[in-house]
Amino acid sequence: MKEQLEKLHDEALLSQFSIDKQLKITISLTMVIQRQLKLLAEKTRTPIEDMDREFILANLASVEVTPEATENAAAVVKKVLAK
């Protein structure tokens, strides 16, 4: 219920401003992300600034992020940068 009230608050806040539709969508998604990160921080007692991609993936998707997965992702980035 609290999330529904926060979403209603966000919508009411955004509706007061003349903002480009695409930007409004981006801002709405950012507000949802902020709420989810806040909940994750409270649940795990981890400050948001200490959360890395692997932490977020592991906790929101309930998967085990192995060092190999992290290395594979880094290899993809390295390969793209090499082009």
C-alpha angles and dihedrals in degrees: 000000000000091000091052090053091048090049090050089050091051092049092047091049095048093045090065094066133067099234129159110265094238092049090048090054091049092049092048091052090048090053090052090049091050091053092048093049091048091052091047090050091052093045096048098029088231120136112241091237089060093055115103128188093267093051092050093047093047094048102039097039096033093229132134109248106206126201086246091059090050091048091049090053091049090050091054091052091047091051092051092048091050092061 
